[in-house]
Amino acid sequence: MELISAKSFRKKLQGVDVDLITLKNDGGMQMQVTNYGARVVSLLAPDEHGNLSDVVAGYDDLDAYVQDPYYFGAIIGRCANRIADGKFSLFGKSYQLTLNVGKDHVYGGIFGLHAKVWIMEQLSEREVLLSVGSPNGEEGYPGSVHFEARYLLREDNSVYISLTARSDQPTIVNMTHHSYFNLSGFTSSSDTSQNILDHRLKVEADYFTPINERLLPTGEIRPVAGSALDFRDFYAIGQRIDEKEEQIQFAGGYDHNFVLRDFNNRIIKAATVIEPTSGRKLEVFTNVPGLQLYTANKVLETSGKHGVRFGRYSAFCLETQHFPDAPNHPHFPMIVLMPEHIYRHEIIYRFSLLQDK
């Protein structure tokens, strides 16, 4: 599997040079990161035979990412997921955010972190640090905020992501990472028939936050038991994805936030995915209370890198996060960031093989 050419990313945008760098570990795993949206462009992971395949969806060049409607591989913010009507109140003051998807504010708005050119510094052959600022009032948010994202490709074949934010006045922050995974691997022979429906998923959650037809949380925290959202044991992702259950019908599949079990602000396991044919296993760990499962329900047939065709159910996202629309549901975990505090969000995507002990 070939890596993407850095030449196809080298261009000046927003007054900053865009580039594409490659991280490698001693085990042969490789990851490419661009400073446009702080995105993971490629992630080459071995299968049970030692063959490397790219397990994240993406494009061959920068221009395609600038036009990308799906947030492939991006860091999302200031606030991930949705805020109803783009409105929230903070310490008695009301704020109106940009409405960029229907009546709602989604993924930080039109010029969220996914659309910014970050400053990028490669710290070693396995680590890169990216930083960017967002001025007071941008997309309607209060406070000037400085964001940092650090990617580290560890020797145990895990991708460690550290997200931080600092603000000069009270504001709200809820960042996440938005790679689309397919553990079968995306190759030039792939097409939209190669989906993730046979991947087996386990989520460390007994509850989820139900949605309405606008994909906004209703405010209820509901047990997963007895529903198509019950992944407390391993189930094929596609086993119940066509259920007539209302929650599945609203999303056209899975696009739901799970309430992680044993959340305590320390790193805990959030989910495990296995793909029997390749023998790959992905474990997700985080220090935040929620996990969004998205099964690419709204991805139209799209041409990507290496001639791959992406489409509905061709990949899945496991986005660690605070709950959607948190400012408008006081019983949800708080996402307020004060000037004297630092927002800290850690994510680990650990790859291994089913045959490993």
Secondary structure, DSSP 8 states (H G I E B T S, - for coil): -----GGGT-EEETTEEE-EEEEE-TTS-EEEEETBTTEEEEEEEE-TTS-EEEEE---SSHHHHHH-SS-TTEEE-SB-SEEGGGEEEETTEEEE----BTTBEETT-TTSGGGSB-EEEEEETTEEEEEEEE-TTGGG--S-EEEEEEEEE-TTSEEEEEEEEEESS-EE-B-EEE--EEEEEE-TT--TT--STT-EEEESEEEEE-B-TTS-B-S--EE-TTSTT--SS-EETTSSTT---HHHHHHTS-EEEEEETT-SSS-EEEEEEEETTTTEEEEEEESSSEEEEE--TT---EE-GGG-EE-TTS-BEEEEES-TTGGG-TTS---EE-TTS-EEEEEEEEEEETT--
